[in-house]
Amino acid sequence: MADDSEDDLRAEAEAERIAEALVFASAQPVSEGFIADRLPRALNVRAIMLRLKEQYAHRGVNLVQVDDAWAFRTAADLSFVIRRDENEAKKLSRAALEVLAIIAYHQPVTRAEIEDIRGVQTSRGTLDVLMEAGWVRFRGRRRTPGRPVTLGTTRDFLDHFGLEELRDLPGLEELKGAGLLSGRIPANFNVPSPTMNEELTEDEDPITQLDLEELGLLAPGGASED
């Protein structure tokens, strides 16, 4: 029995080393499924990652959870050291920020629904900026007349803004405290709870190759555009 216990401890220690190496070697968050597929035996990946997260909690880099994936990131209190030597990132326009916020809180949402909420038209350029940043994606097509495309946020969105999951988005009081909601707020105003499930909803159809060609994301015949 003692030998079995020692074997289990060695297996878990080795699994931690493998998981640590996999995350360290990747520039993008690594999913728990990806890690599990590469461990030598069936182990509790979530428990392994939580132990590693605790080990890195007080170091210069932290192991952070991004949805169902993990990544190493500079400790929040040391970010100024890194940013001091970086070129200032291109800032989003007010329109892009508004659209991004609406998509984050109301997803899955269509372009027409975004325009209804904002009260103004949304240019394709604004959506292109968010797409190019990797923060917004096409989810599917709404099962309504015209089959409008639905939009949602990506894992990169969570990663960039330091969120583990969508439920970590700030609520009404946090937004007011940060000065992001100013002026007179309507009595019935509320901040919606975003959909947590990345799967398509009952009123969404999946995006097909024909849809991608129609949206200009795929050249006719299936070849990606350069």
TORPA-4810 file (N, C-alpha, C, O; in nm, 3 decimals):
<nodes>
NODE_1_0.083_-0.121_0.000_0.000_0.000_0.000_0.086_0.126_0.000_0.055_0.224_-0.067_M
NODE_2_0.196_0.121_0.077_0.285_0.236_0.084_0.348_0.263_-0.052_0.363_0.378_-0.094_A
NODE_3_0.384_0.154_-0.122_0.443_0.169_-0.255_0.345_0.233_-0.352_0.382_0.317_-0.434_D
NODE_4_0.217_0.190_-0.342_0.114_0.247_-0.430_0.098_0.396_-0.405_0.084_0.475_-0.498_D
NODE_5_0.101_0.434_-0.276_0.087_0.575_-0.241_0.203_0.658_-0.296_0.183_0.768_-0.347_S
NODE_6_0.323_0.603_-0.285_0.441_0.673_-0.337_0.434_0.685_-0.489_0.472_0.787_-0.546_E
NODE_7_0.386_0.579_-0.554_0.371_0.583_-0.700_0.271_0.691_-0.742_0.293_0.762_-0.840_D
NODE_8_0.161_0.701_-0.666_0.060_0.802_-0.697_0.118_0.943_-0.683_0.093_1.030_-0.766_D
NODE_9_0.196_0.964_-0.576_0.256_1.096_-0.553_0.354_1.131_-0.665_0.358_1.244_-0.712_L
NODE_10_0.433_1.031_-0.706_0.529_1.055_-0.814_0.456_1.087_-0.945_0.497_1.173_-1.022_R
NODE_11_0.346_1.013_-0.969_0.268_1.035_-1.091_0.208_1.175_-1.093_0.207_1.242_-1.197_A
NODE_12_0.157_1.220_-0.978_0.097_1.353_-0.971_0.203_1.461_-0.987_0.180_1.562_-1.053_E
NODE_13_0.320_1.439_-0.927_0.429_1.537_-0.940_0.474_1.548_-1.085_0.499_1.657_-1.135_A
NODE_14_0.484_1.433_-1.152_0.524_1.434_-1.292_0.417_1.500_-1.378_0.448_1.572_-1.474_E
NODE_15_0.290_1.476_-1.344_0.180_1.537_-1.418_0.184_1.689_-1.404_0.158_1.762_-1.499_A
NODE_16_0.217_1.738_-1.284_0.229_1.882_-1.261_0.339_1.941_-1.348_0.323_2.048_-1.405_E
NODE_17_0.451_1.871_-1.357_0.564_1.919_-1.438_0.525_1.925_-1.586_0.559_2.021_-1.656_R
NODE_18_0.454_1.822_-1.632_0.411_1.819_-1.772_0.313_1.933_-1.800_0.326_2.005_-1.899_I
NODE_19_0.215_1.949_-1.711_0.116_2.055_-1.729_0.182_2.192_-1.728_0.148_2.279_-1.809_A
NODE_20_0.275_2.211_-1.637_0.348_2.338_-1.627_0.424_2.366_-1.757_0.422_2.479_-1.807_E
NODE_21_0.490_2.265_-1.810_0.567_2.281_-1.934_0.477_2.313_-2.053_0.511_2.397_-2.136_A
NODE_22_0.362_2.246_-2.060_0.271_2.269_-2.172_0.220_2.412_-2.174_0.214_2.476_-2.279_L
NODE_23_0.183_2.463_-2.057_0.131_2.600_-2.049_0.243_2.701_-2.076_0.222_2.799_-2.146_V
NODE_24_0.360_2.675_-2.020_0.473_2.766_-2.037_0.514_2.778_-2.184_0.553_2.886_-2.229_F
NODE_25_0.504_2.668_-2.257_0.550_2.667_-2.396_0.451_2.730_-2.493_0.484_2.751_-2.610_A
NODE_26_0.331_2.759_-2.447_0.227_2.811_-2.536_0.204_2.961_-2.515_0.197_3.008_-2.402_S
NODE_27_0.193_3.034_-2.626_0.163_3.177_-2.618_0.015_3.200_-2.592_-0.025_3.308_-2.549_A
NODE_28_-0.067_3.098_-2.619_-0.211_3.108_-2.600_-0.254_3.022_-2.482_-0.184_2.926_-2.448_Q
NODE_29_-0.367_3.054_-2.419_-0.418_2.969_-2.311_-0.434_2.824_-2.357_-0.478_2.799_-2.469_P
NODE_30_-0.399_2.731_-2.270_-0.402_2.589_-2.303_-0.522_2.525_-2.233_-0.539_2.540_-2.112_V
NODE_31_-0.603_2.454_-2.309_-0.725_2.394_-2.253_-0.692_2.275_-2.164_-0.590_2.209_-2.182_S
NODE_32_-0.781_2.248_-2.069_-0.763_2.133_-1.981_-0.769_2.003_-2.061_-0.701_1.906_-2.027_E
NODE_33_-0.850_2.001_-2.166_-0.857_1.881_-2.250_-0.725_1.852_-2.318_-0.683_1.737_-2.328_G
NODE_34_-0.659_1.958_-2.367_-0.529_1.943_-2.432_-0.428_1.887_-2.333_-0.349_1.799_-2.367_F
NODE_35_-0.430_1.938_-2.210_-0.337_1.890_-2.107_-0.367_1.745_-2.072_-0.275_1.663_-2.062_I
NODE_36_-0.495_1.712_-2.054_-0.534_1.576_-2.015_-0.489_1.474_-2.119_-0.447_1.364_-2.083_A
NODE_37_-0.496_1.510_-2.246_-0.457_1.418_-2.353_-0.308_1.385_-2.350_-0.264_1.287_-2.409_D
NODE_38_-0.231_1.468_-2.281_-0.086_1.451_-2.281_-0.029_1.404_-2.148_0.092_1.393_-2.133_R
NODE_39_-0.115_1.377_-2.053_-0.070_1.321_-1.926_-0.058_1.170_-1.938_-0.134_1.108_-2.013_L
NODE_40_0.036_1.109_-1.866_0.061_0.966_-1.880_-0.050_0.877_-1.826_-0.056_0.759_-1.860_P
NODE_41_-0.137_0.931_-1.743_-0.245_0.850_-1.687_-0.361_0.942_-1.652_-0.346_1.064_-1.645_R
NODE_42_-0.478_0.880_-1.630_-0.597_0.958_-1.600_-0.583_1.025_-1.463_-0.579_0.957_-1.360_A
NODE_43_-0.577_1.157_-1.463_-0.564_1.232_-1.339_-0.662_1.349_-1.342_-0.713_1.386_-1.448_L
NODE_44_-0.686_1.408_-1.227_-0.776_1.523_-1.216_-0.701_1.648_-1.260_-0.628_1.708_-1.182_N
NODE_45_-0.720_1.687_-1.386_-0.646_1.800_-1.441_-0.679_1.929_-1.367_-0.589_2.008_-1.339_V
NODE_46_-0.806_1.951_-1.336_-0.844_2.074_-1.266_-0.772_2.085_-1.132_-0.724_2.192_-1.095_R
NODE_47_-0.764_1.974_-1.058_-0.695_1.975_-0.929_-0.546_2.005_-0.946_-0.487_2.078_-0.867_A
NODE_48_-0.486_1.948_-1.049_-0.344_1.972_-1.078_-0.321_2.120_-1.107_-0.227_2.180_-1.056_I
NODE_49_-0.407_2.178_-1.190_-0.389_2.318_-1.228_-0.413_2.411_-1.110_-0.346_2.514_-1.098_M
NODE_50_-0.506_2.377_-1.024_-0.532_2.461_-0.907_-0.413_2.458_-0.811_-0.382_2.559_-0.748_L
NODE_51_-0.347_2.342_-0.800_-0.227_2.335_-0.716_-0.116_2.421_-0.774_-0.047_2.493_-0.702_R
NODE_52_-0.099_2.413_-0.906_0.002_2.496_-0.971_-0.031_2.645_-0.956_0.058_2.727_-0.935_L
NODE_53_-0.158_2.677_-0.968_-0.201_2.816_-0.953_-0.163_2.869_-0.816_-0.116_2.983_-0.803_K
NODE_54_-0.182_2.787_-0.713_-0.146_2.828_-0.577_0.005_2.846_-0.564_0.051_2.939_-0.497_E
NODE_55_0.082_2.758_-0.627_0.228_2.768_-0.620_0.279_2.897_-0.683_0.379_2.953_-0.638_Q
NODE_56_0.211_2.944_-0.787_0.255_3.064_-0.857_0.186_3.191_-0.808_0.210_3.299_-0.862_Y
NODE_57_0.103_3.180_-0.707_0.019_3.293_-0.664_0.100_3.416_-0.623_0.055_3.528_-0.645_A
NODE_58_0.219_3.396_-0.564_0.296_3.510_-0.513_0.425_3.533_-0.590_0.518_3.597_-0.540_H
NODE_59_0.431_3.482_-0.712_0.551_3.499_-0.794_0.531_3.612_-0.895_0.424_3.673_-0.904_R
NODE_60_0.637_3.639_-0.971_0.630_3.746_-1.070_0.538_3.714_-1.185_0.486_3.804_-1.251_G
NODE_61_0.518_3.586_-1.210_0.418_3.542_-1.308_0.316_3.455_-1.235_0.351_3.379_-1.145_V
NODE_62_0.192_3.468_-1.275_0.084_3.390_-1.215_0.026_3.294_-1.318_0.026_3.323_-1.437_N
NODE_63_-0.023_3.181_-1.270_-0.097_3.089_-1.355_-0.243_3.129_-1.343_-0.302_3.122_-1.235_L
NODE_64_-0.303_3.170_-1.454_-0.440_3.220_-1.450_-0.532_3.132_-1.533_-0.491_3.075_-1.634_V
NODE_65_-0.656_3.124_-1.489_-0.757_3.046_-1.560_-0.831_3.136_-1.656_-0.873_3.246_-1.619_Q
NODE_66_-0.848_3.091_-1.779_-0.921_3.165_-1.881_-1.025_3.071_-1.939_-0.996_2.990_-2.027_V
NODE_67_-1.149_3.083_-1.888_-1.254_2.991_-1.927_-1.212_2.850_-1.884_-1.191_2.826_-1.765_D
NODE_68_-1.198_2.755_-1.979_-1.155_2.620_-1.941_-1.009_2.598_-1.977_-0.965_2.484_-1.995_D
NODE_69_-0.934_2.706_-1.987_-0.793_2.697_-2.025_-0.706_2.771_-1.923_-0.756_2.838_-1.833_A
NODE_70_-0.573_2.756_-1.940_-0.478_2.813_-1.844_-0.364_2.881_-1.917_-0.324_2.839_-2.026_W
NODE_71_-0.310_2.987_-1.855_-0.199_3.061_-1.915_-0.115_3.125_-1.806_-0.164_3.156_-1.698_A
NODE_72_0.013_3.145_-1.836_0.100_3.221_-1.747_0.094_3.367_-1.787_0.106_3.401_-1.904_F
NODE_73_0.073_3.454_-1.688_0.066_3.597_-1.713_0.143_3.673_-1.606_0.154_3.627_-1.492_R
NODE_74_0.195_3.789_-1.642_0.266_3.874_-1.546_0.173_3.908_-1.430_0.056_3.938_-1.451_T
NODE_75_0.225_3.903_-1.307_0.145_3.939_-1.190_0.089_4.080_-1.209_0.160_4.170_-1.255_A
NODE_76_-0.037_4.098_-1.174_-0.105_4.225_-1.200_-0.032_4.344_-1.141_-0.027_4.451_-1.201_A
NODE_77_0.026_4.326_-1.021_0.092_4.440_-0.956_0.228_4.473_-1.017_0.290_4.573_-0.980_D
NODE_78_0.274_4.390_-1.111_0.402_4.416_-1.178_0.385_4.453_-1.325_0.483_4.470_-1.397_L
NODE_79_0.261_4.465_-1.368_0.236_4.491_-1.511_0.298_4.622_-1.557_0.335_4.636_-1.674_S
NODE_80_0.311_4.719_-1.465_0.368_4.849_-1.503_0.513_4.834_-1.549_0.561_4.912_-1.632_F
NODE_81_0.584_4.733_-1.495_0.723_4.712_-1.533_0.733_4.670_-1.679_0.823_4.713_-1.751_V
NODE_82_0.640_4.586_-1.721_0.639_4.538_-1.859_0.592_4.648_-1.954_0.653_4.671_-2.058_I
NODE_83_0.482_4.714_-1.917_0.422_4.813_-2.007_0.512_4.934_-2.028_0.501_5.003_-2.130_R
NODE_84_0.599_4.962_-1.934_0.686_5.078_-1.945_0.774_5.069_-2.069_0.808_5.171_-2.129_R
NODE_85_0.810_4.947_-2.108_0.898_4.928_-2.223_0.825_4.887_-2.350_0.887_4.861_-2.453_D
NODE_86_0.691_4.881_-2.342_0.613_4.841_-2.459_0.562_4.964_-2.532_0.538_5.068_-2.472_E
NODE_87_0.545_4.950_-2.662_0.478_5.056_-2.736_0.332_5.058_-2.696_0.271_4.952_-2.676_N
NODE_88_0.277_5.176_-2.684_0.137_5.188_-2.643_0.047_5.122_-2.747_0.056_5.151_-2.866_E
NODE_89_-0.039_5.035_-2.701_-0.128_4.965_-2.793_-0.229_5.063_-2.853_-0.267_5.162_-2.790_A
NODE_90_-0.271_5.033_-2.974_-0.371_5.118_-3.039_-0.500_5.113_-2.958_-0.551_5.007_-2.926_K
NODE_91_-0.551_5.233_-2.927_-0.671_5.240_-2.845_-0.794_5.221_-2.932_-0.799_5.265_-3.047_K
NODE_92_-0.894_5.155_-2.874_-1.020_5.137_-2.946_-1.098_5.267_-2.945_-1.091_5.345_-2.849_L
NODE_93_-1.171_5.291_-3.051_-1.258_5.408_-3.056_-1.374_5.389_-2.959_-1.401_5.277_-2.913_S
NODE_94_-1.442_5.498_-2.928_-1.557_5.489_-2.838_-1.662_5.394_-2.897_-1.723_5.316_-2.824_R
NODE_95_-1.682_5.404_-3.028_-1.781_5.317_-3.093_-1.743_5.170_-3.078_-1.829_5.086_-3.050_A
NODE_96_-1.613_5.139_-3.097_-1.569_5.000_-3.085_-1.585_4.949_-2.942_-1.624_4.835_-2.921_A
NODE_97_-1.556_5.035_-2.845_-1.573_4.996_-2.704_-1.719_4.968_-2.673_-1.752_4.872_-2.603_L
NODE_98_-1.808_5.053_-2.725_-1.951_5.033_-2.702_-1.997_4.902_-2.762_-2.070_4.825_-2.699_E
NODE_99_-1.956_4.877_-2.886_-1.997_4.754_-2.954_-1.942_4.631_-2.882_-2.013_4.532_-2.864_V
NODE_100_-1.815_4.638_-2.839_-1.755_4.526_-2.767_-1.830_4.498_-2.638_-1.855_4.382_-2.604_L
NODE_101_-1.866_4.603_-2.565_-1.939_4.585_-2.440_-2.076_4.523_-2.464_-2.118_4.435_-2.389_A
NODE_102_-2.145_4.568_-2.568_-2.277_4.513_-2.599_-2.266_4.365_-2.635_-2.347_4.284_-2.590_I
NODE_103_-2.168_4.331_-2.716_-2.150_4.190_-2.754_-2.118_4.106_-2.631_-2.172_3.996_-2.615_I
NODE_104_-2.031_4.157_-2.543_-1.991_4.081_-2.425_-2.109_4.052_-2.334_-2.123_3.940_-2.284_A
NODE_105_-2.194_4.152_-2.312_-2.304_4.136_-2.218_-2.430_4.074_-2.279_-2.509_4.012_-2.209_Y
NODE_106_-2.449_4.091_-2.409_-2.574_4.048_-2.471_-2.559_3.926_-2.561_-2.658_3.881_-2.619_H
NODE_107_-2.440_3.870_-2.575_-2.419_3.758_-2.667_-2.507_3.638_-2.632_-2.532_3.610_-2.515_Q
NODE_108_-2.553_3.567_-2.737_-2.535_3.594_-2.879_-2.622_3.710_-2.926_-2.739_3.718_-2.891_P
NODE_109_-2.564_3.799_-3.006_-2.635_3.920_-3.046_-2.606_3.947_-3.194_-2.497_3.917_-3.243_V
NODE_110_-2.704_4.002_-3.264_-2.687_4.033_-3.406_-2.649_4.180_-3.423_-2.660_4.260_-3.330_T
NODE_111_-2.603_4.213_-3.541_-2.566_4.352_-3.570_-2.685_4.445_-3.554_-2.672_4.556_-3.501_R
NODE_112_-2.803_4.400_-3.599_-2.924_4.483_-3.587_-2.958_4.507_-3.440_-3.000_4.617_-3.403_A
NODE_113_-2.940_4.405_-3.356_-2.968_4.420_-3.213_-2.869_4.516_-3.148_-2.905_4.593_-3.059_E
NODE_114_-2.743_4.511_-3.193_-2.643_4.606_-3.143_-2.684_4.749_-3.177_-2.674_4.839_-3.094_I
NODE_115_-2.731_4.768_-3.300_-2.772_4.901_-3.344_-2.896_4.949_-3.269_-2.909_5.068_-3.241_E
NODE_116_-2.987_4.857_-3.236_-3.105_4.894_-3.158_-3.064_4.943_-3.020_-3.119_5.041_-2.969_D
NODE_117_-2.966_4.877_-2.959_-2.920_4.914_-2.825_-2.846_5.048_-2.829_-2.867_5.133_-2.743_I
NODE_118_-2.758_5.066_-2.929_-2.679_5.189_-2.939_-2.760_5.307_-2.993_-2.732_5.422_-2.961_R
NODE_119_-2.861_5.277_-3.075_-2.939_5.384_-3.134_-2.876_5.444_-3.258_-2.927_5.543_-3.311_G
NODE_120_-2.767_5.386_-3.304_-2.699_5.434_-3.426_-2.651_5.313_-3.505_-2.643_5.202_-3.453_V
NODE_121_-2.621_5.336_-3.632_-2.570_5.228_-3.716_-2.428_5.189_-3.675_-2.350_5.273_-3.629_Q
NODE_122_-2.396_5.062_-3.692_-2.262_5.012_-3.662_-2.191_4.982_-3.793_-2.237_4.900_-3.872_T
NODE_123_-2.078_5.048_-3.815_-2.005_5.028_-3.940_-1.936_4.893_-3.941_-1.901_4.838_-3.836_S
NODE_124_-1.916_4.839_-4.061_-1.843_4.712_-4.074_-1.700_4.728_-4.024_-1.641_4.634_-3.971_R
NODE_125_-1.645_4.850_-4.040_-1.509_4.875_-3.994_-1.493_4.855_-3.845_-1.390_4.806_-3.799_G
NODE_126_-1.595_4.895_-3.769_-1.589_4.878_-3.623_-1.583_4.731_-3.586_-1.503_4.691_-3.501_T
NODE_127_-1.667_4.651_-3.650_-1.665_4.507_-3.624_-1.534_4.444_-3.672_-1.482_4.353_-3.608_L
NODE_128_-1.482_4.494_-3.783_-1.356_4.440_-3.835_-1.242_4.460_-3.735_-1.159_4.371_-3.717_D
NODE_129_-1.239_4.577_-3.671_-1.135_4.605_-3.571_-1.141_4.504_-3.458_-1.038_4.453_-3.413_V
NODE_130_-1.262_4.474_-3.411_-1.280_4.379_-3.300_-1.247_4.237_-3.344_-1.193_4.158_-3.266_L
NODE_131_-1.279_4.205_-3.469_-1.246_4.073_-3.523_-1.095_4.057_-3.535_-1.039_3.954_-3.499_M
NODE_132_-1.029_4.160_-3.588_-0.885_4.154_-3.607_-0.811_4.145_-3.474_-0.704_4.084_-3.466_E
NODE_133_-0.867_4.206_-3.371_-0.807_4.196_-3.238_-0.824_4.057_-3.180_-0.756_4.020_-3.084_A
NODE_134_-0.916_3.978_-3.239_-0.939_3.842_-3.190_-1.032_3.836_-3.072_-1.037_3.734_-3.002_G
NODE_135_-1.108_3.943_-3.047_-1.194_3.948_-2.929_-1.339_3.913_-2.960_-1.417_3.882_-2.869_W
NODE_136_-1.376_3.918_-3.087_-1.515_3.892_-3.128_-1.514_3.788_-3.239_-1.423_3.785_-3.322_V
NODE_137_-1.615_3.702_-3.240_-1.624_3.597_-3.342_-1.768_3.583_-3.390_-1.862_3.624_-3.322_R
NODE_138_-1.782_3.525_-3.508_-1.914_3.487_-3.555_-1.952_3.357_-3.486_-1.877_3.260_-3.490_F
NODE_139_-2.070_3.354_-3.422_-2.115_3.234_-3.352_-2.195_3.142_-3.445_-2.164_3.024_-3.460_R
NODE_140_-2.299_3.199_-3.506_-2.389_3.120_-3.589_-2.482_3.212_-3.665_-2.450_3.329_-3.688_G
NODE_141_-2.598_3.157_-3.703_-2.698_3.238_-3.773_-2.831_3.220_-3.701_-2.873_3.108_-3.673_R
NODE_142_-2.897_3.331_-3.673_-3.024_3.331_-3.601_-3.134_3.273_-3.688_-3.143_3.304_-3.807_R
NODE_143_-3.217_3.188_-3.629_-3.327_3.126_-3.703_-3.445_3.222_-3.712_-3.553_3.195_-3.660_R
NODE_144_-3.422_3.333_-3.778_-3.525_3.434_-3.801_-3.513_3.479_-3.946_-3.413_3.450_-4.011_T
NODE_145_-3.615_3.549_-3.999_-3.607_3.595_-4.138_-3.476_3.669_-4.166_-3.434_3.756_-4.090_P
NODE_146_-3.412_3.632_-4.277_-3.284_3.693_-4.312_-3.165_3.620_-4.252_-3.051_3.645_-4.292_G
NODE_147_-3.189_3.532_-4.157_-3.084_3.455_-4.091_-2.961_3.540_-4.056_-2.851_3.514_-4.105_R
NODE_148_-2.979_3.643_-3.972_-2.866_3.730_-3.939_-2.759_3.655_-3.861_-2.788_3.562_-3.785_P
NODE_149_-2.635_3.696_-3.880_-2.521_3.635_-3.810_-2.523_3.679_-3.664_-2.549_3.795_-3.633_V
NODE_150_-2.495_3.585_-3.574_-2.485_3.618_-3.432_-2.338_3.632_-3.394_-2.251_3.564_-3.448_T
NODE_151_-2.312_3.722_-3.300_-2.176_3.753_-3.257_-2.155_3.719_-3.111_-2.249_3.723_-3.031_L
NODE_152_-2.033_3.685_-3.076_-1.997_3.657_-2.937_-1.851_3.688_-2.915_-1.777_3.715_-3.010_G
NODE_153_-1.808_3.684_-2.790_-1.667_3.710_-2.758_-1.587_3.580_-2.765_-1.643_3.471_-2.777_T
NODE_154_-1.455_3.594_-2.759_-1.365_3.481_-2.771_-1.287_3.457_-2.642_-1.296_3.535_-2.547_T
NODE_155_-1.212_3.349_-2.640_-1.124_3.322_-2.527_-1.016_3.429_-2.516_-0.974_3.464_-2.406_R
NODE_156_-0.971_3.482_-2.631_-0.870_3.589_-2.629_-0.925_3.714_-2.561_-0.850_3.788_-2.497_D
NODE_157_-1.055_3.738_-2.575_-1.118_3.851_-2.506_-1.105_3.834_-2.355_-1.065_3.927_-2.285_F
NODE_158_-1.138_3.715_-2.306_-1.125_3.689_-2.163_-0.980_3.705_-2.118_-0.953_3.766_-2.015_L
NODE_159_-0.889_3.651_-2.197_-0.747_3.655_-2.162_-0.696_3.798_-2.156_-0.627_3.836_-2.061_D
NODE_160_-0.730_3.879_-2.256_-0.680_4.016_-2.262_-0.730_4.100_-2.145_-0.656_4.182_-2.091_H
NODE_161_-0.855_4.080_-2.106_-0.913_4.161_-2.000_-0.903_4.095_-1.862_-0.964_4.141_-1.766_F
NODE_162_-0.826_3.988_-1.852_-0.800_3.926_-1.723_-0.920_3.861_-1.658_-0.934_3.865_-1.536_G
NODE_163_-1.008_3.803_-1.739_-1.130_3.739_-1.688_-1.117_3.588_-1.698_-1.070_3.536_-1.799_L
NODE_164_-1.158_3.518_-1.593_-1.158_3.373_-1.600_-1.275_3.324_-1.684_-1.262_3.227_-1.760_E
NODE_165_-1.390_3.391_-1.671_-1.509_3.354_-1.745_-1.599_3.475_-1.756_-1.574_3.577_-1.692_E
NODE_166_-1.704_3.464_-1.836_-1.789_3.580_-1.862_-1.861_3.631_-1.738_-1.891_3.750_-1.729_L
NODE_167_-1.888_3.544_-1.643_-1.957_3.590_-1.523_-1.869_3.684_-1.440_-1.918_3.747_-1.346_R
NODE_168_-1.740_3.695_-1.474_-1.651_3.788_-1.404_-1.659_3.929_-1.461_-1.594_4.019_-1.409_D
NODE_169_-1.738_3.950_-1.566_-1.758_4.085_-1.616_-1.818_4.172_-1.506_-1.901_4.124_-1.429_L
NODE_170_-1.778_4.299_-1.498_-1.829_4.385_-1.390_-1.979_4.406_-1.398_-2.036_4.411_-1.507_P
NODE_171_-2.042_4.416_-1.281_-2.185_4.442_-1.274_-2.214_4.590_-1.274_-2.124_4.672_-1.292_G
NODE_172_-2.340_4.626_-1.253_-2.385_4.766_-1.260_-2.310_4.854_-1.161_-2.261_4.960_-1.199_L
NODE_173_-2.302_4.811_-1.035_-2.238_4.894_-0.933_-2.089_4.913_-0.962_-2.034_5.021_-0.939_E
NODE_174_-2.024_4.808_-1.013_-1.881_4.819_-1.046_-1.860_4.915_-1.163_-1.764_4.993_-1.162_E
NODE_175_-1.948_4.910_-1.261_-1.937_5.001_-1.375_-1.958_5.146_-1.332_-1.889_5.236_-1.379_L
NODE_176_-2.054_5.168_-1.241_-2.078_5.303_-1.192_-1.960_5.352_-1.109_-1.919_5.468_-1.120_K
NODE_177_-1.904_5.263_-1.026_-1.790_5.299_-0.942_-1.667_5.335_-1.023_-1.586_5.417_-0.981_G
NODE_178_-1.653_5.272_-1.140_-1.538_5.299_-1.226_-1.560_5.421_-1.315_-1.474_5.458_-1.394_A
NODE_179_-1.679_5.483_-1.301_-1.708_5.601_-1.381_-1.746_5.571_-1.524_-1.747_5.661_-1.608_G
NODE_180_-1.777_5.444_-1.554_-1.811_5.406_-1.690_-1.958_5.429_-1.721_-1.999_5.426_-1.838_L
NODE_181_-2.038_5.452_-1.618_-2.178_5.488_-1.636_-2.199_5.623_-1.569_-2.196_5.632_-1.446_L
NODE_182_-2.219_5.725_-1.647_-2.234_5.858_-1.591_-2.367_5.918_-1.634_-2.437_5.863_-1.719_S
NODE_183_-2.400_6.030_-1.574_-2.525_6.096_-1.607_-2.644_6.026_-1.543_-2.627_5.946_-1.450_G
NODE_184_-2.761_6.054_-1.591_-2.882_5.996_-1.535_-2.905_5.858_-1.596_-2.914_5.843_-1.718_R
NODE_185_-2.915_5.759_-1.510_-2.938_5.622_-1.555_-3.087_5.592_-1.545_-3.146_5.612_-1.439_I
NODE_186_-3.150_5.543_-1.653_-3.293_5.512_-1.648_-3.325_5.416_-1.534_-3.244_5.331_-1.498_P
NODE_187_-3.445_5.432_-1.476_-3.484_5.351_-1.361_-3.485_5.202_-1.393_-3.455_5.120_-1.306_A
NODE_188_-3.518_5.167_-1.516_-3.527_5.025_-1.553_-3.398_4.973_-1.616_-3.396_4.863_-1.673_N
NODE_189_-3.289_5.052_-1.606_-3.163_5.010_-1.667_-3.103_4.894_-1.590_-3.104_4.894_-1.466_F
NODE_190_-3.052_4.795_-1.660_-2.986_4.684_-1.593_-2.875_4.630_-1.682_-2.877_4.646_-1.804_N
NODE_191_-2.778_4.566_-1.617_-2.669_4.503_-1.689_-2.703_4.356_-1.704_-2.712_4.286_-1.603_V
NODE_192_-2.723_4.307_-1.826_-2.763_4.166_-1.845_-2.652_4.070_-1.808_-2.534_4.105_-1.806_P
NODE_193_-2.692_3.947_-1.778_-2.595_3.842_-1.751_-2.564_3.771_-1.882_-2.654_3.715_-1.943_S
NODE_194_-2.438_3.773_-1.927_-2.405_3.711_-2.056_-2.422_3.561_-2.053_-2.411_3.498_-1.948_P
NODE_195_-2.449_3.504_-2.170_-2.461_3.359_-2.184_-2.326_3.294_-2.159_-2.227_3.332_-2.221_T
NODE_196_-2.321_3.196_-2.068_-2.195_3.131_-2.033_-2.158_3.021_-2.132_-2.040_2.992_-2.151_M
NODE_197_-2.259_2.960_-2.195_-2.234_2.844_-2.281_-2.188_2.887_-2.420_-2.254_2.969_-2.484_N
NODE_198_-2.075_2.833_-2.466_-2.026_2.866_-2.600_-2.102_2.790_-2.708_-2.091_2.823_-2.826_E
NODE_199_-2.180_2.689_-2.668_-2.257_2.613_-2.766_-2.368_2.701_-2.824_-2.412_2.796_-2.760_E
NODE_200_-2.411_2.668_-2.945_-2.518_2.743_-3.009_-2.647_2.729_-2.929_-2.674_2.624_-2.871_L
NODE_201_-2.726_2.836_-2.927_-2.855_2.832_-2.859_-2.957_2.768_-2.951_-2.928_2.737_-3.067_T
NODE_202_-3.079_2.749_-2.899_-3.183_2.681_-2.977_-3.223_2.758_-3.102_-3.269_2.699_-3.199_E
NODE_203_-3.204_2.892_-3.099_-3.244_2.971_-3.216_-3.126_3.008_-3.305_-3.134_3.104_-3.383_D
NODE_204_-3.015_2.933_-3.293_-2.898_2.957_-3.378_-2.865_2.833_-3.461_-2.873_2.720_-3.412_E
NODE_205_-2.828_2.856_-3.586_-2.775_2.750_-3.672_-2.624_2.769_-3.684_-2.575_2.881_-3.674_D
NODE_206_-2.549_2.660_-3.707_-2.404_2.673_-3.721_-2.365_2.747_-3.849_-2.440_2.749_-3.947_P
NODE_207_-2.247_2.809_-3.845_-2.192_2.875_-3.963_-2.140_2.769_-4.060_-2.066_2.679_-4.020_I
NODE_208_-2.179_2.778_-4.186_-2.135_2.681_-4.287_-2.027_2.743_-4.377_-1.999_2.863_-4.368_T
NODE_209_-1.967_2.660_-4.462_-1.866_2.710_-4.556_-1.927_2.816_-4.647_-1.863_2.916_-4.679_Q
NODE_210_-2.052_2.793_-4.690_-2.120_2.890_-4.776_-2.137_3.023_-4.704_-2.123_3.130_-4.764_L
NODE_211_-2.169_3.016_-4.574_-2.182_3.138_-4.494_-2.050_3.214_-4.489_-2.047_3.336_-4.502_D
NODE_212_-1.940_3.141_-4.469_-1.808_3.203_-4.461_-1.773_3.272_-4.593_-1.715_3.381_-4.593_L
NODE_213_-1.809_3.208_-4.705_-1.784_3.269_-4.835_-1.867_3.395_-4.851_-1.819_3.497_-4.901_E
NODE_214_-1.993_3.388_-4.806_-2.082_3.503_-4.815_-2.032_3.620_-4.730_-2.046_3.736_-4.768_E
NODE_215_-1.972_3.587_-4.614_-1.921_3.690_-4.523_-1.782_3.739_-4.563_-1.728_3.830_-4.501_L
NODE_216_-1.726_3.679_-4.667_-1.594_3.721_-4.712_-1.480_3.666_-4.631_-1.368_3.717_-4.639_G
NODE_217_-1.506_3.562_-4.551_-1.402_3.502_-4.467_-1.336_3.383_-4.535_-1.234_3.333_-4.488_L
NODE_218_-1.396_3.338_-4.645_-1.341_3.222_-4.716_-1.362_3.245_-4.865_-1.470_3.281_-4.909_L
NODE_219_-1.257_3.223_-4.941_-1.268_3.240_-5.086_-1.354_3.128_-5.143_-1.355_3.018_-5.088_A
NODE_220_-1.426_3.152_-5.252_-1.507_3.046_-5.314_-1.424_2.921_-5.340_-1.312_2.929_-5.389_P
NODE_221_-1.482_2.806_-5.305_-1.410_2.681_-5.323_-1.345_2.632_-5.196_-1.290_2.522_-5.194_G
NODE_222_-1.350_2.714_-5.088_-1.301_2.669_-4.958_-1.163_2.716_-4.921_-1.118_2.689_-4.810_G
NODE_223_-1.094_2.787_-5.011_-0.959_2.835_-4.979_-0.966_2.963_-4.899_-1.044_3.053_-4.933_A
NODE_224_-0.887_2.973_-4.794_-0.885_3.093_-4.712_-0.824_3.208_-4.791_-0.731_3.188_-4.870_S
NODE_225_-0.879_3.329_-4.770_-0.824_3.446_-4.837_-0.696_3.489_-4.769_-0.685_3.479_-4.647_E
NODE_226_-0.598_3.538_-4.844_-0.473_3.587_-4.789_-0.495_3.724_-4.728_-0.401_3.784_-4.675_D
</nodes>
